[in-house]
């Protein structure tokens, strides 16, 4: 016999027209999943910044990290001509390099892109100190694709190195007598505010909402429910992060959970098996008694992924993970000795989704996809959570 568990479904589609944050693997809840890095999607505001800070004057990159000019949002220039290898080269991969020190005045997403005159720059980022410890302290490295560093704390000071491979052919060419030096480059820096819950979020240039929140209109006043909604603010989304997870008390045997496929969700957590840019619903599972218990989770359709963490929400507490399969339903099985576990349900893509700046916050609305009922509406997603006594360990 099925025991159906129906947690309150999240925000209604009618208010889902606001921008979604962090459709990727980033986040900043108690799991500590911050400073996520990804390749660029579309660009942000045309002026290069949403923080409202005055851009400092452009300065050229230094051959020495200790003498790196302090920069902010804007386009900065330099050349690798006559530069030596310092700090092991950008990203620790050798070759001449040039340095900038990027100071972040407010909690922000940071966009970096290196553009070379005759080469594709390598861009690496270290936190604060000028030390050759790329293997253990590197925040980012890319080879010309550009990147977002998500949710960088206010007051952060980042070392940005721009470099080139030591065996690149243009290093052997003499300086040109006319025209640009092929070893010259530019570094584009953009900053975007990360807004707190309750902050005004329109117009779009204000920034993007923190993970676990969406830009939604304020409901009409209680004494005038049919009135016009108020200004848009960053609004917490139920069951979108570990902080807002819906609790489910489980019984032994099969427990069934319904998820509305059009419920608004983002992606605030990174899992070992993937799931980047997959919106997810987070459930706090309460076990039926003292364990250990076996736990099996499976969905009713393809394109569902799952991850389980216990007893807390940190990435190191992951107990099982399976990425979504586009053709067949997936399932995971693990053993839980603690009284609670966090279940992450990665939801299907929306075929008509519109992404703006991916990973750092979408400027479109992702409402999911799935099977359609007789009335034309999508059928609820069913997830089975089966609790059983684990087999005794072999002696």
N, C-alpha and C positions, 0 to 999 in steps of 0.2 A: 504494500500500500504506500502511495506517495504521501509524504508529509511536505506540504508546500509552504515555503517561507517567503513572504512577500515584503521585503524592506520597502520603505517609502522611496518612490522613484524620484529622480532628481528634478531639475528645473524643466519647465514645460517648453516645448518647441516654440510656443508663441513668443517667448522671450529670448530665443536662441539667436537673434540677429546680431548680437554683440560680437566683438572680436574674441577669438579664443587665444589663450596664452599657451606657450610652451608645448606645441605639438611635436614632441620629441622625447628625449631621454633626460631632459634636465629637470630641475626642481629644487625646492629649498625648504621642505618640511623636515621633520625630525630625522629623516633618513640621511640627511646631510649630502644629498646628491646635487652638488652645485658646480659651477664653472664647467658646464658641459660644452663640448666643442663640436662643431659640425661645419660642413661646406656651406657656402652661401646659397641662399635662394634668391628671391628678388631683393632689391635694395630698399632701404628705409627712406626717411624724409630727405627731400632733395638738398636741404641745407647741411646734411651730414650729421646733425645732432638733434636730439629731442630733449636734452637736459637743460637747455636754456643758458648754458654757460658760454661766456665769451671765449672764442677760440684764440689760443696764444699765437704769437707770430710764428711763421714757418721757420724751422731751423734745419740745417743739414745734419745727417747722421755722423756720429763720431767714430773714429777708428778704435777708440778705447771705451769700454763700458763705463769706467769711472768718470769719464768726461761727457757722457751721453747727454744731449740737450733734453730738457723737460718739455714734453709736448702734450697736447690734448686733441680734441676732435679737429679734423682738417686734413689737408694733404701736405706731406712733408717730403723733402727731397734729399738726395745724396748721391754719392758715387763710390764705387768700390775701387776706383783707380788708386794704386799705390797703397791700398789697405793690406794689413797683415792678417794672419789668422789669430783671433783672440777668443778666449773661452771655448776653444775647440771648434770654432765656426758655428754659424747659426744651426741650432738643433743638435749640436755636437757632431756634425757631419763633415767638418773640415772646410777649407776654402776661406777666402777673405770675407770679412763681415763688417757691418756698420751698426751702430747702436743708437736707440732712442729710449728715453724713460717716459712712459705713459702714466700720467697721474689721473685718477678717476675721482672726480669730486663728489659724485652722488652714486647711489646704488644703480648700476647700469648694466646693460648688455653692451659688449664691445665688439665692433666689427673691424677686422683688419684685412687689408688686401695690398699685396706688393705687386708693382708693375715695373718691369725693366725695359730699358731702351733696346737692348740687344740680347736679353736673356730673361728667363723666368725666375724671379727671386724666390729664395727659400726664406720663410719667415718663422722664427721661433720665439716663444715667450717664456720667460722665467719670472718667478715672484721675487721682486724687490732686489735681492742681493746679486752682485756680479761674481758669480762662482760657476766654475765649469762642472755642473752637476746635472746635466741634461737627462741622464738616465733616471734620476730619482726626483727631480724637481720641475721637469718640463710641464708647462700648462698646455702648450700647443705647438705643433709644427705642421706647416703645409708647404707645398711646392708650387705655388702659383694659383691655387684654387680659391684662396681666401677663406675666412672663417668667422664664426661667432664664438666669443667667450661669453657664456651666459651668467647673469647674476653676479657680477663682480662687486664686491663690497665697497661702500663709500670710503674714500681715503686710501684705496689701494694704489701701490706704485709698482708698475710692471716693467721689466726689462724686455724690450723688443729688439731682436737681432735680425738683420736682413743680410743674406749671404748668397754665395754662388759656389757651385762645385769647383774644387781645386783644379780639376783637369779640364775645365771648360775652355774651348778653343779661343774665345775672345780675350782671355787673360794674356795671351801671347801677342795680341795686336798692339801696335803703337797708338798713342792718342791721336784722334782725328785732327786734321788741320782745319776742318770746317764741319759744321753740323753737330748734332748731339753726340756725346760720348756713349758708345754702346754699353759701357759699364755704369751709366747713370740709372737711377731708379726713382720711383716715388712710392710712398707708403700712405695709403688712405686709411684714416681712422674715423669711425663714426661711433657715437654713443647714443644709447636709447634708454630712457628712464625705465626702471622696474617699479611699477606702482603698487602700493600697498592696498589691502582690502579697505574699501571705503573712499579711496582717492577718486577724484573725477578723472575719466578716461577718454573723454571726447573734447576736442577733435582728436583724430588719430595721432597727430604729432606729439601728444602729451607723453606717449610711451606705451608700454604693454603691461597688462596686469600680471602680478606675481603668479607663480604656479599654483594651481588649485583654485583660480578665480577667473571670471570672465567679465567683460565689459557689458553691463546690462543696465537698462533704464530703471530708475527708482520706481517702485510701485506707487500707484495713486494713494492719496491719504485714506485712512480707514473710514473717515466720515464721508468720503466721496469715491467709492470703489470704481465708479464708471468714469472718473475724471482722467485727465491726461497724466501719463506717467511723468515722473520727474527726470532730472538730468542723469545721464549714464554714469555709473560708478563701478569700480571693481568689486564684484560680488562673489563671495565664496560659493563653490559648487559642492553640493553634498556628494560624499563618497568619491571624491576626486583625488584625495591624498590620504595618507595615514592619519593625519589630524582630523579629517572629516569623514573617516570611514564609517559605514553602517555596520552595527554589530548584529551578528546572527548567532543565536543559541542553537546548537546542533544536538540532535539525538542520534543514537546509534542506528545505523542503517542509512537509507537514502533520504537526503534533504534536498528539496528543489527550490531554486531561486529564479525569479523572473526579473529580467532586465529589459526595460523599454529601449529599443534600438535607437530611438530619436532623442534619448536623454543627452543633455549637453555634458561633455567631458573633455578633458585635456589629457596630456601625458606627462606626469610629474616624476616618474621613476625610471631608472635605468636597470635593466635585467640582463643577466649573463647570456640568455639565449636570444637576445635581440628585442624587437618590438619598437624600434625607433619610429617616432611619429604616429604610433598607434594610440589612440585615445583609450583610456582604461577606467574601469570602475573598481574601487577598493573596498573590500569587505573585511571586517574583523570577526574571525570565527572563534566562537566560545565553545570549547570542547565540553562534552557531557559530564565529565568527572575527571578524577585523577587518571593520568595516562600510564604508559604510552598508548596511543591510538594510531591505527593506520588511517590514512586520509587519501581518498581518490577523488579527483575532480575531472569532469568531462562536460563538454557542451553538446548542444543538439544540432550543430551545424558546423561546416568548415569556417575558416577565417577567424576562429577564436583562439587566443593564446592564453596561457596561465603561468603565474609564478606564485610561490608560497614562501613566506618568510616567517620565522618564529624564533624566539618569542616576541621580538620587536620588529622594527621596520627598516633597520639598516641593511645596506647591500650585502654586508658580510653575514647576515642572518638568513640568507636565501637557502631554502631547503630543497626546492625543486623548481624547474622552469622548463617550459616547452613553448616554442614559437608557433604561431598560427600556420596552418597548412591550408592553402587555397582550395584543395580538392577533397579533403576528408577531415572529419572532426578529430581533435586531438584530446589527450588526457594525460594527467600526471598522477603519480602515486608517491607518497612519502610517509614517514613516521613522525608523529608529533608527540613529544614527551611533556610539553608544557601545556598550560591551560588555555592559551590563546594562540592564534596564528593569523597572519595577514594574507588574504587572498587577492591577487591582482588579476582581473579579467580584461585581457586585451581585446577590444571590440573591433568589428569589421570596419574597413574603409568605407567612405562614401564615394561612389563613382562620380558624383558631381561636386566634390569638395573643391574649395577655392583656397589655396594657401597663399599667404603673403610671405612674411619672413619666417621660414620654417625653423623649427626648433626653438627659436627665440620668441615665438608667439605668432599665431596665424592671424591674418587679417580677414579670414573668411569664416564660414560656419561649417562645422563638420557634424552631420547628424546621423551618420552611420548608414549601414545598408543591411540587407538581409532578406528573408523570405517575406512574401506579401500574402496577407489574408484575403478572404473572399470579398471583404469590403474595400480592398485596395490599400489598406494600411498594413504596415509591416508587423508581422507576428512577433510577440515577445520572444526574446532570447531565453532559453531554458538552460540552466547550469545545474548539474547534479553534483552534490557534495556528499560522498558516501563515507561514513565513519565505521570502522570495523576494528576488531582486535587483531593486532599484528601477529604473525607467526612467531613462535618462540625461536630464539637464536639457536643454531645447531651447536651441540655440545662437542 
